[in-house]
Amino acid sequence: MRFTQATVRHTARPDEPPGAGATSQQAREPAHPSSRYSAPSGAGGSFGGPGLLDGLLSDDPAAVDADVAGAVGATLARLLATRVDDARVLDPLFARDVAERVADFTLRGGRRLRPRLLWWSLRACGGADRAQVRAALRAAAALELLQTCALVHDDVMDAAATRRGRPALHTAVAAQYGDGAPATARRLGESAAVLAGDLALAWADDTVAELLADGADLPPGAARRAHEVWRTTRTEMVAGQYLDVQGQATAAHTVARAVRAACLKSALYTVERPVELGAVLAGAEASVARALCRAGRCAGLAFQLRDDLDDLFADPGVTGKPSGGDVREGKPTYLMALTRARAAGTGDRHALEVLDAAVGRVDLTGAGLDRVREVVVATGARDAVETRIARLSRRALRHVALLELPQPRAAAALRELLTEISGPRDGTAAPGHRPAPAPTSTPAPPTGAAPAGSLPVAVPEVAR
């Protein structure tokens, strides 16, 4: 069975054209979602109504194996149908302006990376019964809602006008009410986005609570352990985001600080915790879960370092976002912290002057960004980050390879996914750049990794 991810049909109301002043791409987007949602093709009825969608929701692990993203999408579609209907009962305007936008944003999610990691970890650890499949899909849906919360709030904090090639939520709401005073519309958009992120978080917590309430059929202790992972995940996400914005505001660009923020924002939240959730829902032994956590942390750090490189060097047509955004916003990334540290260590005053003049300049020109790229390459920071990514990727694979997991084919799928998330996207390698060695599964194991479930209080050994 193949799952087809549910989507949302947008239909602009006749009295509300797309927002004034939007770009041509934004103008093609409706001012707000319609109140009608569609299940996968052929389902019939409104969002969440009876039809083909019910047939796409399966507790057969083999069916989910065939299309993890689609299975999670179908789960989200049914879950969000109930949530949006509840919002309409409360108030139609709230449902239209906020709740439907949260549902739309979540259903149009990106790579479904966290759900895929959770699923293949569960399967590699032997999770296969109906209760485990249902719990895994619910947990995956909760992770996607948590990601919606993070991204919607992130766009407000970064004043980002677009997300995934469309107007960001706060931008869309401001455009919807753009006939009034611009400052008032902007403030409304930002406020709506804060509330939308809060709503997504509430829905995520509700989903986990329902999972735990039905946890009697899970392996002993699995529900309790899953709740602990979920609580830790939420705090780590917020902590990582705060370190990011605090570093941006204070220009705290040390290497150690950058690694710590990357560990919280990506290594744990994006990779390690989803992997851990899958393992605990499968009833894996604590030693197995810890080893998978170490693999996830290594791959997650590699993922963030790759993102840092892509932001500066990759083709915007491939990444879906403008090049050099981190530099212009003054983000405390590991790449820029390492570049500055190397320049300072060698007394390269020219490189330091270039960085001082460019980092945090929202009006930085393309020529100025090219000078930053030249400095990053000349100091050796780019090659050093590529090398570190390759080392982290090898360590991640090694951690998984050393385990005797009960489902070898699922373990292979997990290893493939861990390799995918740290590798360059198709077309992102810059011309003439020497790529780092490809990951293998036979490096020496890392030492000193922080224990699973704990917040890092120092630079993780895997990042050194």
N, C-alpha and C positions, 0 to 999 in steps of 0.2 A: 504494500500500500504506500502511495506517495501522498504526502500532505501538501496542501497549497496554502501558503500563508494568507490570512485574511487581510484585506486592504480596506481603506476608507475612501468612499467617493466624496469629492468636494463639489459642491454646487453653490456658487455665489448667489446670494439673494438679489432680486432685481433692484432693490433699493439700496444695495451696498456693493458698489463696484470695488475692484481691487484698490489698495491704498494709493493715495496721491503721493507723488514724489518717489515712488518705488522705482527700482531699476527695471529694465525691460523684462528680465527674468522674474523678478518679484511680481511685476504687474500681471504676469500670466497666472499667478497663483490667486486663488480666491481670498477674500478678506477674512473668512473664517470657515471652519468646517460646516458642512450641512448637518442637519439632525438625523440624516439617514446614513446608515452604514451598510456595507455589503459584506456578506460572507464570501468564501471562495466561489468562483464561477459555478453557476448552477444551483446554488444553495437556495435562492429565492428568499423573499421576505426581508425584513429589516435586520439590522445588525443584531445577532444573537437569537434571531427567530429560528423556527424549525426548518430543517432542510439538510442539505449535504454536509453542512458544518458538523452536525452531530456525528456523522459517519467518519469524519476526519479525526475525531478524538478517540484515541485507542490506547489501551494499556498493554498492547502487544509490543514487547521490546524490539522485536525484529522490524516492526513497522516504523517505530521511531528511529531505529538505526538508519533506515533508508532515507530519512529526511528529518533531521533533528530540528533544523530551523523552522520547517513547516509545522511540525508537531507543536513546537512552542508557540508559533503564531496562532494556531488553532486554539490552543489553550488560552492564550491571551484574548482572543476574540470572544470566546464564551464568557470569560471572567469579566472583561471590560463591558460587555453588553449589560450585565447586571449592575455594574457600578454606574454606568451612564444613565440607565433607567432610574436608579435610585436618585441620582442627581436631578433628573428631570422632575421627579416628584417633589423634591425640595424647592426647586425654582428653575423654570425653563431658561431664563437668562444666564444664570450660573452654569447650567448644563451646557449651553451653547458656547459661552465665552471661555469657560475653563475646563470643565470635565471632558467635553468632546475633544478639545485640543490635546489634553493629556492622552486620551485614548488614541487619537490620530498619530501623535508623535511616537507613541510606544509601538503601535502596529506597523509603522513605517520605519522600524528600527534598522540598524546597520547590519553588521556581520553576524549578530547573535553569537558573539565570541564566548561570552560567559556561559550561556546555556550549553553550548557545545562542549566546553571544558567540563562543566558539571556532569553532563550526560556520559561522556566517554570515560570519565573517572569512575562514575557509578558502574558502568558496564565492565570496565577493566577489573574492578574489584568484585565482580560477580553479581551485581545487582540485576535482578531479572524478574522478580515476582510482581504481581499487579500493584500491590501497595507501594513498592519501591518506585515503579514507573510513574504512578500517579504523583507520588511525593516529589520525584525529581522534576516532573513537568511543572508542578506548582512552584517549586523553589526556583526553577529557571524563569518562570513568569515574574516572580518577585524580584529577581535580579534585574530583569529588563525594566521593571517599574522603578527600581532604585537608580538605574542608569538614566532613566528619563528625568528623575529628580535632579541628579547631578548635572546633566547637560543643560537643562532649562535654567537652573541657577547659575551655572558657569557662563552661559551666554549673557546673563544680566551683569555679572561681575566683570566680564571682559568687554562689555558693550558691543558684543558681536551682532551684526545685523542679520546674518544668515546662519543656517545650520543644515547640513546635508543638501546644499543647493537650493534651499527654500528660505523664506523669511523666518528668522527665529521667532519663538512664541511671543516674546515681548514686542518685537517689531510688528508682528501681525496684528496684535491687539491695538497698538498705537495707530497703525494704519486704518484699522476699522473705525476708530473714533477720531480720525484726523481732521474732521471738519471743524473741530473746536480749536482751542488754543494749543499750539504744538507742544508747549511745555506740559500742559495738563494731560494731553494724550500720551506723551512719553512716560510721564509718571504713572498713569494708569496702566500702560503696558508693562512697566517694570513691576508694579504691584501685583498685577495679574499673574506674571510669571513666577513671582515668589510664592504666591498661593497655589499655582499649578504644580510647582515642585513639591510643595508641602502635601498636596493632595496625592501626588504620585507616591510619595513616601508612605502616606497613610494607607493607600491601597496595597502597597508592597507588604507592609506590616500585617494588614488584614489577611493577605494571602498566606503568609507564613503562619499566622495564628491558626488559620483553618487547617493547614498542613499538620501542625502540631496536635490539634484537636483530634485528628484522625490517625495519630501516630501509633495507635495500639498494635497495628498489624506490621509495624516496622521492626527490624531487629532490636533486641534489648538495648536500651540506652541511646538509640539512634536519634529519637526526637529531641532528647535533652541536649545531645551533642550538637545537633543541627541548630538549635536555638542559640547555643553559645557562639557558634560560628557566625550566625546572623547578627547577633548583638555586636560582636567584634567588628564585623564588616562595616556596619553603619558608622561606627565611631572612627574607624580608620579612614573611611571615605571623607568624612568631614575634616579630620585632622590633616589629611594630605592636601585638601583644597585650601585650608587656611594657611598652611606653610607656603603654598604656591602664591596666594595673593599677598601674604605678608612679605615674602621675599621680593615680590614684584614692587611693592610699595616702598620697601626700605633698601632696595638694591643689595640685599644680602645674597651674594652670588658665590659663596664658598662651595668647594667640591663636596665636602661632607654634608652640608645642608641640602645641596641639590640631590644627592643620593638618597638622603632620608626622605625628602619629599617624593621622589620617584618611587621609592619603596612603598610608601603609603598610598600614593595615588594610583599606581599601576601594578606594581609587583604583587601587592596583597589584594587590593580591591578587584583588579581585573582578572588575575590569573590564580593566585594561590588560594584565595577563599572559595571561588567556584569549584576548584579541584577538590578542596577539602570537603565541601558540602557533598559532592558526589560520593566521596569515600565514606563519609559517616552515614549517609543514607543507605549505602550498601552494607553497612555493618562491618566495615573493614577494621582490622586490629589497629590500635593506636600507633604502633610502629610503622605500619604501612601508610597510614594517613600522614604521619610526620615526614616520611620519605617523599610522598607525593607533594606535600607542602613545600619541601625544599626544592623540588623540581619546578613547582609553580613559581616560587619566588625568583629563581634564576631566570626562567623564561619571561616572567613579568618585568624584571628589570631590563632584560634585553629588549622587550617590547617598547618600553618607554624610551630607551636610548635610541632605538630605531626611529621612533616618532620624532625625537629631537633632530636627528639627521634629516629625516624626510621634510620636516618643516622648513629647513634652510636650503636643501639641495634637490629635493624631488620636484617633479613636474606637477604644477598645481592641477593640471587636467587629470592627473592620476589620483592625487591625494584628496581632491575636492575642496581644498581651501587655499587661500592666497599664500604664496611663498614668503617666508620671513616674518610671519605673524608673531612668533615668539620673540624675535629680536625687537620688533617695533613696540611690542607690549612690555618689554623688559622682563620677560619670564625668567625665573632663576633656574634655567635648565642645566643639566650636567654638562652638555656640550659647551655652552658659553662659559660656565664656571671653569671647566678644564682649560679652555682656550686662554682665559685670563690668567689662570695659575701658571700655565706654561710660559706665557709672555712675560709675566713678572719674574719667573724663575730664571729666565735667560736675559733679563734686562732689555727686552724688546719694546722700546718706548713707542715706536711707530705703531705696533700692534695695539698697545694699550690706548693710545690716542684714538685709533680707529674705533675701538670698542666703546670708549667713553663718549665719543661723538655720535654713535649709532644706537646703542642699546637703550631702549625706552623712548625712542623718537618715533612717534606715530606718523610723522610726515617724512620718514626716511625714504629717499629716492631709490630707484632701482640701482643707480650707480653706487650709492652708499651701501646698499645691501651686497653688491658685488665685492666691495672692498672688505666687508665682514667675511664673506666666503673665502676670499684670498687669505685673510689672516687665520681663519680656522684651519685651512689647509697648510699654510706655511708653518704654523706652530706644531704641526703634527697631531693636533687634537682630533681631526677627522679620522685619520688612520687609527689612532689610539682607541677611539670609540668603536670603530668597526671591529678591531681586535677584541675588545672587551665583549661586544655583542656575541661574537663567535665563541668566545670562551664560556660565556654564560649559557649559550645554547647547548654546547657540548655537555656542560655540567647538568643541565636540566634533563637531557636525554639519558645521561649516565645514571641519574637517580632512579629513573623509571626502569632502565634496563637491568639494574641490580635486583629489582623485585621479582619474585615469582608470582605474578598476578594470575588469578584463575582463568581469565579470558584473554589469551594471547592476541587474538585478532583485535579486540577492543583496545588492548594495551598498545598495539601498533598504531591504531587510529589516534590514540591520545598522544603518542610520540610524534606522529605526523602533524598534529595540530599544534603542539608545542614548538615544532620547527617552523611551522607556517607563521606564527604570530611574531617571531623575532626576525624573519627574513624580509628582504626588500620586496616591496610591491612591484608588480610587473610594470616595467617602464620607468622605475624611479631612479635607477642607477645613473649617475651623471656621466656624460661622455668622457672617456679617458681615465676614469677612476678605477684604481685597482681594488677589486673586491676582496674582502677578508676571506680566509679559508672557510669552506663549507663545514657546518657542524657534523660531528661524528658521534658515535655512542660509546667511545672508549677512552675518554680522558680520565685523569685521576679525580677521585671524588673530592668535593669541597669540604672544608672544615669550618667549624665555628658558626654555622648558620643559626639564626635565632630560632628558638623553639616555636612550634606552631601555636597560633592563638595569642602570641604576645606582640605588643607594640615594640618596634625597634627603638632602642635607646642610644645606639651608636651606629656607625657605618657598618652595614652587614659585610661579613667576610666575603660573601659571594660577589660583592661589588668592587673589591679592592684589586 
